[in-house]
């Protein structure tokens, strides 16, 4: 019975902190890192990122609709050229990037295609028999391509 009351009290404290907006509003540094050393994962959306996009596009606060990127022409053209399935669990995709070459990629691979833009990154999200989900991003933005 005593554990039940402790859990209820903890839940009430957490709900009160969430209602005030102090919980989960911003990312915090990993253990052992100072805030100056910590850099946010560019592929993880944050509330602050959506708020900045909303204010820059003139949308009302909290409206997270599609906002065209001015850098859309910098996204390379990609084609799925084939699949390799060495074991029945995961695929390896042959991904052709126009003007660069063809690469063997797995789910979760992260790489940079254009050395002139070192902050831009490409991550392979999911590989299925018919498609590859590719995420491109940099600090403060995410674009998902399919």
Secondary structure, 3 states (H helix, E strand, C coil): CHHHHHHHHHHHHHHHHHHHCCCCCCCCCCCCCCCCCCCCCCCCCCHHHHHHHHHHCCCCCCCCCCCCCCCHHHCCCEEEEEEECCCCCCCEEEEEECCCEEEEECCCCEECCCCCCCCCEEEEEEECCCCEEEEEEECCEEEEEC
